[in-house]
Amino acid sequence: MQNKTLIGFIGAGNMGYALIKGLINSGYPSENIKASDANEELLQKRNEEFGINVYIDNAELLKACDVIVLAVKPQVLNEVCTGLRDSIKPNHLVISIVAGIRANDINRWLGGEFALVRSMPNTPALMQQGITGMFANKLVNDEQKTIVTTILSTVGQCFWVKEEKLIDAITAISGSGPAYFFLLMQSMTQAAIALGLDKEAASALSVQTSYGASMMAVKSEEDPQTLRRNVTSPNGTTQAAIESFQDQNFEGIVATATRAAYDKAHEISIELGEKE
Ligand SMILES: NC(=O)c1ccc[n+]([C@@H]2O[C@H](COP(=O)([O-])OP(=O)(O)OC[C@H]3O[C@@H](n4cnc5c(N)ncnc54)[C@H](OP(=O)(O)O)[C@@H]3O)[C@@H](O)[C@H]2O)c1
């Protein structure tokens, strides 16, 4: 992607912010990044932090950009897209990071057949440690795919999937996933406090352990199952805890929870999009 591609974010909240920050940190020129949002105060903050041009009118932003990133909540996407109908041109490339809403519904709301990528990043994008799954509709060409990969890889790893429904699976695993790990950290902190540690030490132990274990899983050539086995001595303390987790069907709990997130993404697509 050339650094002169004009990228506009509709929605400059958590995820819009993470992606803008990632682009800027990776050296993308701030004059080629723009954002619009319903919240004027927020726009002002983004302008002050990044020096990007901001717009209260989404259609004005669209007119000033080549690539548009839809980063609003699913519930307002229909209204946002409908508002772009009169300004969108066939050469615009649309990237949606919105959970659940299908590419066909977005194009129907936009009023035509546009090159559209559905993607699912996650909040570690803020630290440039995200992971994003991407699906392209049939109008997206190779050059446009490269543009999307370049934008989304500024905030972490990214990969393409061939089937759109896999975006819902990615939503359930990595899109919502950071919250699962925060919940585990929170639970471990509470458990540490119950075992007599003070709050500060309890929190440091659970957060740093999570960070260290993730780092090992990322850097090691061994898979998580092997890494776990390596630290589980027979009849030791770790084995006692792992057996307790497994007696309470830990894997089943995780499978049920991620299925609930997957079903919810599907439900959103039915509720807010066209019935299948
Ligand atoms: N957060 C995650 O972990 C995550 C991960 C992957 C994907 N996503 C997807 O990313 C999207 C954005 O999530 P988020 O967490 O960034 O939400 P967010 O923080 O609420 O940001 C959305 C922004 O859009 C603004 N907005 C509302 N209506 C608008 C309109 N008509 N035109 C322009 N801007 C409008 C909101 O303003 P107001 O607050 O004033 O309404 C808000 O500032 C969601 O669709 C979500 O599914 C989120």
The ligand as an SDF file (V2000), in Angstrom:
LIG
                    3D

 48 52  0  0  0  0  0  0  0  0999 V2000
  -14.1730   -3.6940   21.4250 N   0  0  0  0  0  0  0  0  0  0  0  0
  -13.7570   -4.8540   20.9530 C   0  0  0  0  0  0  0  0  0  0  0  0
  -13.1190   -5.6450   21.6230 O   0  0  0  0  0  0  0  0  0  0  0  0
  -14.0180   -5.1820   19.5160 C   0  0  0  0  0  0  0  0  0  0  0  0
  -13.2400   -6.1670   18.8960 C   0  0  0  0  0  0  0  0  0  0  0  0
  -13.4490   -6.4160   17.5440 C   0  0  0  0  0  0  0  0  0  0  0  0
  -14.4320   -5.7320   16.8470 C   0  0  0  0  0  0  0  0  0  0  0  0
  -15.2060   -4.8330   17.5110 N   0  0  0  0  0  0  0  0  0  0  0  0
  -16.2590   -4.1450   16.7540 C   0  0  0  0  0  0  0  0  0  0  0  0
  -15.8310   -2.8150   16.6060 O   0  0  0  0  0  0  0  0  0  0  0  0
  -16.9750   -1.9700   16.5370 C   0  0  0  0  0  0  0  0  0  0  0  0
  -16.7210   -0.7650   17.4100 C   0  0  0  0  0  0  0  0  0  0  0  0
  -16.5420   -1.1940   18.7450 O   0  0  0  0  0  0  0  0  0  0  0  0
  -15.9130   -0.2250   19.8170 P   0  0  0  0  0  0  0  0  0  0  0  0
  -15.6420   -1.0430   21.0150 O   0  0  0  0  0  0  0  0  0  0  0  0
  -14.8130    0.5710   19.1920 O   0  0  0  0  0  0  0  0  0  0  0  0
  -17.1790    0.7480   20.0720 O   0  0  0  0  0  0  0  0  0  0  0  0
  -17.1870    2.2240   20.6650 P   0  0  0  0  0  0  0  0  0  0  0  0
  -15.9960    2.4230   21.5510 O   0  0  0  0  0  0  0  0  0  0  0  0
  -18.5520    2.4760   21.1820 O   0  0  0  0  0  0  0  0  0  0  0  0
  -16.9490    3.1520   19.3630 O   0  0  0  0  0  0  0  0  0  0  0  0
  -17.9350    3.4070   18.4160 C   0  0  0  0  0  0  0  0  0  0  0  0
  -17.9820    4.9000   18.1680 C   0  0  0  0  0  0  0  0  0  0  0  0
  -18.9270    5.1420   17.1380 O   0  0  0  0  0  0  0  0  0  0  0  0
  -19.6520    6.3180   17.4700 C   0  0  0  0  0  0  0  0  0  0  0  0
  -20.9000    6.4130   16.7260 N   0  0  0  0  0  0  0  0  0  0  0  0
  -22.1720    6.0620   17.1210 C   0  0  0  0  0  0  0  0  0  0  0  0
  -23.0490    6.3620   16.1500 N   0  0  0  0  0  0  0  0  0  0  0  0
  -22.3330    6.8860   15.1190 C   0  0  0  0  0  0  0  0  0  0  0  0
  -22.6760    7.3740   13.8550 C   0  0  0  0  0  0  0  0  0  0  0  0
  -23.9520    7.3720   13.4140 N   0  0  0  0  0  0  0  0  0  0  0  0
  -21.7070    7.8690   13.0600 N   0  0  0  0  0  0  0  0  0  0  0  0
  -20.4090    7.8840   13.4810 C   0  0  0  0  0  0  0  0  0  0  0  0
  -20.0240    7.4350   14.6800 N   0  0  0  0  0  0  0  0  0  0  0  0
  -20.9710    6.9300   15.4980 C   0  0  0  0  0  0  0  0  0  0  0  0
  -19.8480    6.1860   18.9430 C   0  0  0  0  0  0  0  0  0  0  0  0
  -20.2390    7.4150   19.5290 O   0  0  0  0  0  0  0  0  0  0  0  0
  -21.2330    7.3780   20.8150 P   0  0  0  0  0  0  0  0  0  0  0  0
  -20.4530    6.7090   21.9000 O   0  0  0  0  0  0  0  0  0  0  0  0
  -21.5180    8.8120   21.0690 O   0  0  0  0  0  0  0  0  0  0  0  0
  -22.4280    6.5790   20.3960 O   0  0  0  0  0  0  0  0  0  0  0  0
  -18.4600    5.7060   19.3960 C   0  0  0  0  0  0  0  0  0  0  0  0
  -17.5880    6.8010   19.6140 O   0  0  0  0  0  0  0  0  0  0  0  0
  -18.1750   -2.8010   17.0040 C   0  0  0  0  0  0  0  0  0  0  0  0
  -19.0210   -3.0370   15.9140 O   0  0  0  0  0  0  0  0  0  0  0  0
  -17.5900   -4.0950   17.4870 C   0  0  0  0  0  0  0  0  0  0  0  0
  -18.3860   -5.1740   17.1030 O   0  0  0  0  0  0  0  0  0  0  0  0
  -14.9940   -4.5220   18.8000 C   0  0  0  0  0  0  0  0  0  0  0  0
  1  2  1  0
  2  3  2  0
  2  4  1  0
  4  5  1  0
  4 48  2  0
  5  6  2  0
  6  7  1  0
  7  8  2  0
  8  9  1  0
  8 48  1  0
  9 10  1  0
  9 46  1  0
 10 11  1  0
 11 12  1  0
 11 44  1  0
 12 13  1  0
 13 14  1  0
 14 15  2  0
 14 16  1  0
 14 17  1  0
 17 18  1  0
 18 19  2  0
 18 20  1  0
 18 21  1  0
 21 22  1  0
 22 23  1  0
 23 24  1  0
 23 42  1  0
 24 25  1  0
 25 26  1  0
 25 36  1  0
 26 27  1  0
 26 35  1  0
 27 28  2  0
 28 29  1  0
 29 30  1  0
 29 35  2  0
 30 31  1  0
 30 32  2  0
 32 33  1  0
 33 34  2  0
 34 35  1  0
 36 37  1  0
 36 42  1  0
 37 38  1  0
 38 39  2  0
 38 40  1  0
 38 41  1  0
 42 43  1  0
 44 45  1  0
 44 46  1  0
 46 47  1  0
M  CHG  2   8   1  16  -1
M  END
$$$$
